[in-house]
């Protein structure tokens, strides 16, 4: 293994002091340092393949120009797209993003958080898993800047950027109802996370507002940590379609639920929307390949990611104002719900 090149090595090659090399390579104003010497130092650093010690630099400046990003699952298109938006926005401001997936597990989230703290990140953007309130309070105790994104804990006063999930679910159910559907089912995750609770509440309140009694069997909740989530989703859809009076429409509370649900519906030789109408949360390329691309709730991902990054950078700069934003959803109407004209 090659010895790491030091400032001393560069100083010896150029024939100047270590302090002068440090002064030039740290980008400080060059003052009386000649252009020729400055250029020689930079060229020597390139020739020797010098890489600065970022940890030592962060200890000196109390800043690493890195952001820790913890999402639920980076393989989920929603979170991978969100991560890319955050990464691009952070890069525009000179920051690098280090990210990982919690897999919706509090223990894994804790491990990631500590690993990122050890790397001296300047702040966090977090999609919190269930039962991680203590971790958020811990960051507050350490006075580490952070922003929660996609979901938050209402009992903790902190920065967050989320969707108005109640309104999103409400407008989806109302779209079904306005098009003549009354037996409307919902497939969601069994979770105490606020975003999912609000989606469930929106479903129930929209039914109530339109004088439709949501029967107990119409709401299916699958365990997010189920070892075989595909089978759990299929079972939920099968039960909705096997009721004495099967549901006519299904609202899927996430893109993962929707993709697996649509695959199962297709395997049953049922036609969307003729046999069953569908609306889901979040756009996904997999659903776009379906013969009847589903109507979906669009989250303003670009605005969400950029806003969360902006709030975090302002907090890193010690603007300690608490910012809480619930963004507006958009219902994108496509081919998975019959219009009144088709009734």
N, C-alpha and C positions, 0 to 999 in steps of 0.2 A: 504494500500500500504506500503510495507516494505521500511524502510529508506535505502538510498543508502550507501553502505559501503565506508568509506573514508580511506585515508592513516593513519589518526589518530587512527581509529579503529584497524588497523593492528599493528600500533606501540604499542598501549596499550596492545594488546594480547601477543605480543612477548616481550615487555618490553624494547623497543629501541626508538630512536628518530624518528620523522616524516621524518626528512631529510634523515636519513639512509634508511628508507623504500623506499622513493622516489628514492634514489640513486640506490638501488638494482632493483626495479621494472622497472626502465627506462633503464635497461640494460647497465648501465655505468660500466666502468672497476672497479672491486671490490677492487683493491689495498690491503690495510691492513685489509679489512673486512674478518673475518673468514668464512670458508666454512659452518660451523655449523650454524652460525647466518644467513647467506645468505639463507640456506635451510629452516630455521625456518620461515623466512619472506615470502618466496615463498609458503610454505605449508599453512601458515596462510591466505595468499591471496586467495588460492584455497578453503580453508575451509569456509571462509567468503563470497565466491562468489564475490570477488572484480572485478569490471569492471572500467578501467581507463576512465577518462573524456577526450574523444578525442578532443572536441572543445577547452578545456583548453590547451591540449597538442599542438594542432595546432597553438594556439596563442603564445605559448612559442617558438616553433620551426619554425613557419611560414611555416608549411608544414603539410598536412593532409593525404598524401599518398592515395588520392582518385582522380579519374578522372571522369568528367562528360561526358556522351555520349548522344547526341541528334540525333535520327534517325527519318526518316519520319513515319514509321509504324513498330513497333516491331513484329506485326503479319505477316508481309510480309516475306516469307522465306529468301529472299535476305538479309534483314536487321537483322533478328534474327540470321542467320548464321554469318553475319559480326560481330554482337555484341558479339557472343560467342567467336569468334577468338580474338577479342580485349580484352575481359575479361580474356581469358587464357594467352594471352601475357602480359597483365598488371600484372596478378597474379605472373608470373614468376619473375617480378621485384619488387614484394612487394607492388603492388597497387591494390586497390579495385575500381571497376567501378560501378557508379550509373547511370542508364539510364532511358530515357523516350522517348515518341513519340510526334512529333510535329503535326502529322496528316496533314502535308503540310500546316499548318496554321501559319502565322507570329505571331499572338497573343499568340498562345499556345507555340510557340518556345520561345518567350520573357518571358513568365511566367516560363517555365522550366529553362531557363538560369538563371533567378534571384533566383529561388529556389536553384539551384546548387551553385551559388555564395554565397548564405547565408550559405551553408554547407561547405564553405571554400575549394572547390575542387582546386587541384593544377593546373588543366588545362582541356581543352575540346577537344573532337573529335566530329565534327558536320557534319551531312548531312543537309545542309541548305535548308530551304523552300524558296519559291518565296518571293521576297520583304523583305528579312531579311538582306540586305546589311548594314543597319544602326546598326543592332545588332552585326555584325562582326566588324564594325568600333569601336563600343563601347568597345568590348573586347580589341581591339588594344590600345584604349585610356587608359584602365585600366592596360595595360601591362600584361594581362593574357595569358599564352601560349595556343595555340590551333592549331588544324589541321582540315582542311575541307576534307571530304572523300566522294567519289562517284561523287560529283559535286562541283563547285566553281564559284566565280564571277571574270571574267577576268579583270574587272576594279579595283580590290583590290589586291594588292601585298601581298600574304600570303602563308603559307604552304598549300599544298593540295596533295592528292593522288586520282587519278581518272583513268578512262578507256579512251583510245583513241576511243571515241564514234563515231567519223566520220569514222574512219577506220573500226570499227566493223560493222556499218550499210552498208558501201560500200561493204565489202567483202560478206555480206549476200546477197545483191542484185546481186552482180556479180555471186554468186553461182547459183542463179535462172537463170540468163541470159545464163551462160555457159551450163546449162541443157535445154536450148530451150524455156524458158519462156520469154514473152515480155509484157504481160499485168499484171503488178505487182502492187499490192496495198500495202498500209501501214496504220496500225492503231496505233496511238500514242496519247499522252495526249496533250491537249491544255495548253501550259505552256511556260513561257519565261526562264525556267531553261536551263542552257547551255548544260547539258548532253542530254536533249531531243531535243534541237535545233540542236545539232551536229548530232544526229541520223537522224533527218529529212534531214539535209544537205547532209549527206552521201548517203541517199536513192536517193535524187534528182541528185546529182553529178554522181553517178554510172550509173543512167539511161542516163544522158546526155553523158557521156563518151562512152557509147555503142550505141549512136545515137537512143535512144528511148525517145520519148516525153512523159513525165509523165503527163497524163491528170488530170485536176483539181479534177475530181471525184474519182481519185485513192488514194488520200491522205485524210484520215479521222482522225480528232482530237476530242477526247472526253474530257469533263471537268473532271479534277482530283477530284474536290470536288462535283461532281454530287451526289445527294442524292441516286440515284439508278444506280451505275456504271455498274451493270450487264446489265440493259436495254439499257444503252448508248452504250455499246460495241456491243450488239446484233444488235442494229439499224445500227451501222457503218458497221458491217459485211454484214448485209442484203442489205444495199445500194450498197456495192461493188459487191455483187453477183446478183444484180438486174439491173445492167447497161445494155444498149443495147448489148454491148460486155462485159460480166462479166470478172472480173480479173481471171487470172489463178493461181495466187500465192499471198500470203499475208505475209508481215513482221510485226510481232507484237513487239512493242517497249518496252514491259516489260512482266514479267511472269504473272502478274495479268491479263493483256490484253489477253495474249495467252490462259490461262486456260479457261477464260470465252468465248473467241472466239471459241476455240475448242469444248467446250460443245455445243455451239449454232450450229456450223457446223454439229456436230453429230446428233443434234435434227432434222436437215433438211434432214437426211438420205444421206448426201454427204460423199463420201469416200476420205480420205486423204491417199496418194497423188493423187489417180486416178482422182478425180474431182477438187480438189484444193490442191495446195502445200503450206506448211507453214514453216516459220522459226521464232523463237522468241529469245528474249534476256533472258538470265539467265536460269540456270537449275532449275527445280522444280519437286518434287516427284510426285505431282498430274499429271503432264504431262507424267511422266514415266509409269503411269498406263494406258495411252491411247493406243489403239491397234496399232497405228503407232507412236511410240515415236518421237517427233519433233526434227529436226535439230535445234541447238540453238547456240547463241553466249555465250561462257563461259567467265566470268570475273574471273581474278585470285584473288578470295576472300581471300584466306589465305595470300598471299603476300600483298594484299591491306590492310588488317586489321593489320598484323604484322608491316608493314612499317609505317602506320599511327601512331601506338602506339610508335614505336621506335623514330620517328621524334618528337612526343610530349614529350617523356621522355628526349630527348636531349635538347629540348627547356626549359623544367622545370629545367634542370640542368644549364640553362642560356647559352646554345649554341644558339645564336640568328640568326643563318643562316637560310635563307628562302630556303625551299626545295619544288620543284614543280615536280610532277611525273605523267605522263600519261602512264598507263600500256598497254601492248599489249593484244588484244583480241584473242580468239581462236574459230574457227568455228568447232563445233563438229557435224559431219555428221551422221545422223541416217536415219529414214525411211519416213520422211514427204515430201521429194522432189524426184521426179522421175529422175533417171539418164538418160543420153543420150541413154543408151542401152534399156531403157524402152519406148523411144519415138516411 
